[in-house]
Amino acid sequence: MWKLYAAALPANGWNWVAVWRRNYLAWKKVALASILGNLADPMIYLFGLGTGLGMMVGRVDGVSYIAFLTAGMVATGAMTASTFETIYATFARMRAQRTWEAILYTQVTIGDIVLGELAWAATKASLAGTGIGIVAAMLGYAEWLSVLYALPVIALTGLAFASLAMLVTALAPSYDYFIFYQTLVITPMLFLSGAVFPVDQLPGAFQHVTRFLPLAHSIEVIRPTMLGRPVVDVGLHVGALCIYVVVPFFLSTALLRRRLMP
């Protein structure tokens, strides 16, 4: 049994690059539209809530509301970009386009494919999160260097949510099931993780739930970084994100092996 699952793990440390490169070459033909699409939703939140609600709220946590919101939208942009890339584009390559089936005729394993897909989703997440950060820096809501400092955590956030979404992709029979993940997991996480308002404003029970949410850990690192403040418990937050990368990766690889190689 172990040998069967071992065959689905990455064959080596570099095969995934071919999968990443294949996705990049396909994406660059529609790169501009893709980037704008990934930026649209968090930017609407940023300017809609930041300028509108910000006039009524005033200052939050010692800064303007839009500056507070910016870090949340950087993390949210990374979350949505990697999630949608994995549950829709990756699912299409696996099922409708049968790209994975063709790749598996080479020396590339399922583990290599999954790793390449996660790396590609993290790349798109990095572009989306950094794009929002650059806009914020241009408007004076963040320092330019803070965007650079936050980049590793943005990429790690993308990896974490891509890994979680890959687990959903491995289980979903069709596209129709992804709406449950979006409405029951992703959207509530946006409002429970401190992206749009401080976590300490939530009821006590929800604050306990927040401690286990990957978006909350991401924001706890990105927000102080972008506001020029020291990051508290950085090891805890980064470690939690790493767990959300590693555990779903192995689970999804095992599930995909059963699905594609019965």
C-alpha positions as CSV (number, residue, x, y, z in Angstrom):
1,M,0.0,0.0,0.0
2,W,2.8,2.4,0.9
3,K,4.5,1.8,-2.4
4,L,1.3,2.8,-4.3
5,Y,1.1,6.1,-2.4
6,A,4.9,6.7,-2.7
7,A,4.5,6.4,-6.5
8,A,2.2,9.4,-6.3
9,L,4.6,11.6,-4.4
10,P,7.0,14.0,-6.1
11,A,9.7,12.1,-8.0
12,N,12.4,14.6,-7.2
13,G,12.8,18.3,-6.3
14,W,12.6,19.8,-9.8
15,N,9.9,18.0,-11.9
16,W,7.3,20.4,-10.6
17,V,9.0,23.2,-12.5
18,A,7.9,21.8,-15.8
19,V,4.3,21.9,-14.6
20,W,4.7,25.5,-13.4
21,R,6.3,26.5,-16.7
22,R,3.5,24.9,-18.7
23,N,0.9,26.9,-16.7
24,Y,2.9,30.1,-17.1
25,L,3.2,29.8,-20.9
26,A,-0.5,29.3,-21.1
27,W,-1.3,32.2,-18.7
28,K,1.0,34.8,-20.3
29,K,-1.3,35.0,-23.3
30,V,-4.1,36.4,-21.1
31,A,-1.9,37.8,-18.3
32,L,-3.3,41.4,-18.2
33,A,-6.9,40.2,-18.0
34,S,-6.0,37.6,-15.4
35,I,-4.2,40.1,-13.1
36,L,-7.0,42.7,-13.4
37,G,-9.5,39.9,-12.5
38,N,-7.6,38.9,-9.4
39,L,-7.3,42.5,-8.3
40,A,-10.9,43.5,-8.9
41,D,-12.6,42.0,-5.8
42,P,-10.2,43.1,-3.1
43,M,-9.7,46.5,-4.7
44,I,-13.5,47.0,-4.6
45,Y,-13.5,46.1,-0.9
46,L,-10.5,48.4,-0.3
47,F,-12.0,51.5,-1.9
48,G,-15.6,50.8,-1.3
49,L,-15.2,50.1,2.4
50,G,-12.1,52.1,2.9
51,T,-13.4,55.4,1.6
52,G,-17.1,54.9,2.3
53,L,-17.1,53.2,5.7
54,G,-13.8,54.8,6.6
55,M,-15.5,58.2,6.8
56,M,-17.8,57.0,9.5
57,V,-15.4,54.7,11.4
58,G,-12.5,57.1,11.6
59,R,-9.3,55.5,13.0
60,V,-8.9,51.8,13.9
61,D,-6.0,50.5,15.9
62,G,-4.3,53.8,15.8
63,V,-4.4,54.3,12.0
64,S,-6.9,55.3,9.3
65,Y,-9.4,52.6,8.5
66,I,-8.3,52.3,4.9
67,A,-4.7,51.8,6.1
68,F,-6.0,49.1,8.5
69,L,-8.0,47.6,5.7
70,T,-5.1,47.5,3.2
71,A,-3.2,44.7,4.9
72,G,-6.4,42.7,5.1
73,M,-7.0,43.1,1.4
74,V,-3.4,42.1,0.5
75,A,-3.9,38.8,2.4
76,T,-7.4,38.4,0.9
77,G,-6.2,39.0,-2.6
78,A,-3.6,36.3,-2.2
79,M,-6.3,34.0,-0.7
80,T,-8.8,34.5,-3.5
81,A,-6.3,34.4,-6.3
82,S,-4.8,31.1,-5.3
83,T,-8.2,29.6,-4.3
84,F,-9.9,30.4,-7.6
85,E,-6.8,29.3,-9.6
86,T,-6.9,25.9,-7.9
87,I,-10.6,25.1,-7.8
88,Y,-11.4,26.2,-11.3
89,A,-8.3,26.3,-13.5
90,T,-6.6,23.4,-11.9
91,F,-9.9,21.3,-11.9
92,A,-10.3,22.1,-15.6
93,R,-6.8,20.9,-16.4
94,M,-7.4,17.8,-14.4
95,R,-10.8,16.9,-15.8
96,A,-12.2,18.8,-18.8
97,Q,-8.9,19.4,-20.6
98,R,-7.3,16.2,-19.4
99,T,-3.9,17.9,-19.3
100,W,-2.9,15.9,-16.2
101,E,-3.7,12.6,-18.0
102,A,-1.2,13.6,-20.8
103,I,1.4,14.7,-18.3
104,L,1.2,11.4,-16.4
105,Y,2.4,9.6,-19.5
106,T,5.8,11.2,-18.8
107,Q,8.1,10.6,-15.8
108,V,6.1,13.3,-13.9
109,T,4.1,11.9,-10.9
110,I,0.9,13.1,-9.4
111,G,2.9,14.6,-6.6
112,D,5.0,16.6,-9.1
113,I,1.8,17.9,-10.8
114,V,0.2,18.9,-7.5
115,L,3.4,20.6,-6.4
116,G,3.7,22.5,-9.7
117,E,0.0,23.5,-9.5
118,L,0.5,24.8,-5.9
119,A,3.6,26.8,-6.9
120,W,1.7,28.3,-9.8
121,A,-1.2,29.3,-7.7
122,A,1.2,30.8,-5.1
123,T,2.8,32.8,-8.0
124,K,-0.6,34.3,-9.0
125,A,-1.4,35.0,-5.3
126,S,1.9,36.8,-5.0
127,L,1.1,38.9,-8.1
128,A,-2.4,39.8,-6.7
129,G,-1.2,40.6,-3.2
130,T,1.8,42.6,-4.3
131,G,-0.4,44.5,-6.9
132,I,-2.8,45.6,-4.1
133,G,0.2,46.5,-1.9
134,I,1.7,48.6,-4.7
135,V,-1.6,50.5,-5.2
136,A,-1.7,51.1,-1.5
137,A,1.9,52.4,-1.4
138,M,1.1,54.7,-4.4
139,L,-1.8,56.2,-2.4
140,G,0.3,56.6,0.8
141,Y,-1.4,53.9,2.8
142,A,1.7,51.7,3.1
143,E,5.5,52.1,2.8
144,W,7.1,50.8,-0.4
145,L,9.6,48.6,1.4
146,S,6.8,47.1,3.5
147,V,5.3,45.5,0.4
148,L,8.7,43.9,-0.3
149,Y,9.0,42.7,3.3
150,A,5.5,41.2,3.2
151,L,6.1,39.3,-0.1
152,P,7.3,36.0,1.5
153,V,4.2,35.8,3.7
154,I,2.0,36.7,0.7
155,A,3.5,33.8,-1.2
156,L,3.1,31.5,1.8
157,T,-0.5,32.5,2.1
158,G,-1.0,31.6,-1.5
159,L,0.6,28.2,-1.0
160,A,-1.6,27.5,2.1
161,F,-4.9,28.4,0.4
162,A,-3.9,26.6,-2.8
163,S,-3.1,23.5,-0.8
164,L,-6.5,23.7,0.9
165,A,-8.3,24.3,-2.4
166,M,-6.4,21.3,-3.9
167,L,-8.0,19.1,-1.2
168,V,-11.4,20.4,-2.3
169,T,-10.5,19.8,-6.0
170,A,-9.6,16.3,-5.2
171,L,-13.0,15.6,-3.6
172,A,-15.3,17.6,-5.8
173,P,-17.2,15.6,-8.5
174,S,-17.9,18.7,-10.6
175,Y,-17.6,22.5,-10.7
176,D,-21.0,22.9,-9.0
177,Y,-19.6,21.8,-5.6
178,F,-17.1,24.6,-5.5
179,I,-19.8,27.2,-4.6
180,F,-20.1,25.5,-1.2
181,Y,-16.5,26.0,-0.4
182,Q,-16.7,29.6,-1.5
183,T,-19.8,30.5,0.5
184,L,-19.3,28.3,3.5
185,V,-15.5,28.6,4.0
186,I,-13.8,31.5,2.1
187,T,-16.4,34.2,2.6
188,P,-16.9,33.7,6.3
189,M,-13.2,33.5,6.8
190,L,-12.9,37.0,5.2
191,F,-15.1,38.4,8.0
192,L,-13.8,36.3,10.9
193,S,-10.0,36.8,10.3
194,G,-9.6,40.5,11.0
195,A,-9.5,41.6,7.4
196,V,-12.2,44.2,7.6
197,F,-12.5,44.9,11.3
198,P,-10.4,44.0,14.4
199,V,-10.8,40.4,15.7
200,D,-11.3,41.7,19.3
201,Q,-14.7,43.1,18.2
202,L,-16.0,39.6,17.6
203,P,-17.9,37.6,20.2
204,G,-15.6,35.4,22.4
205,A,-16.6,32.1,20.7
206,F,-15.7,33.5,17.3
207,Q,-12.4,34.8,18.5
208,H,-11.4,31.3,19.5
209,V,-12.3,30.1,16.0
210,T,-10.2,32.8,14.5
211,R,-7.1,31.3,16.0
212,F,-7.3,28.4,13.7
213,L,-8.0,30.3,10.4
214,P,-5.1,30.6,8.0
215,L,-6.2,34.0,6.8
216,A,-6.0,35.3,10.4
217,H,-2.4,34.1,10.7
218,S,-1.5,35.7,7.4
219,I,-3.0,39.1,8.4
220,E,-1.3,39.0,11.8
221,V,2.0,39.1,10.0
222,I,1.2,41.2,7.0
223,R,-0.6,44.0,8.8
224,P,2.1,45.0,11.3
225,T,4.7,44.6,8.5
226,M,2.8,47.1,6.3
227,L,2.1,49.5,9.2
228,G,5.8,49.5,10.3
229,R,5.1,47.7,13.6
230,P,6.9,44.7,15.2
231,V,5.3,41.4,14.4
232,V,4.2,39.4,17.5
233,D,4.6,35.6,17.5
234,V,5.8,35.5,13.9
235,G,7.0,31.9,14.3
236,L,3.6,30.8,15.4
237,H,1.8,32.4,12.5
238,V,4.3,31.2,9.9
239,G,4.3,27.7,11.4
240,A,0.5,27.6,11.2
241,L,0.6,28.6,7.6
242,C,3.2,25.9,6.9
243,I,0.9,23.3,8.4
244,Y,-1.9,24.4,6.1
245,V,0.5,23.9,3.2
246,V,2.0,20.5,4.1
247,V,-1.0,18.5,5.6
248,P,-3.5,19.2,2.8
249,F,-0.8,18.6,0.2
250,F,-0.3,15.0,1.3
251,L,-4.0,14.4,1.8
252,S,-4.9,15.8,-1.7
253,T,-2.1,13.8,-3.3
254,A,-3.4,10.6,-1.7
255,L,-7.0,11.4,-2.8
256,L,-5.9,12.3,-6.3
257,R,-4.0,9.1,-6.6
258,R,-7.1,7.1,-5.8
259,R,-9.2,9.3,-8.2
260,L,-6.8,9.2,-11.2
261,M,-5.1,5.9,-10.6
262,P,-7.7,3.5,-9.2
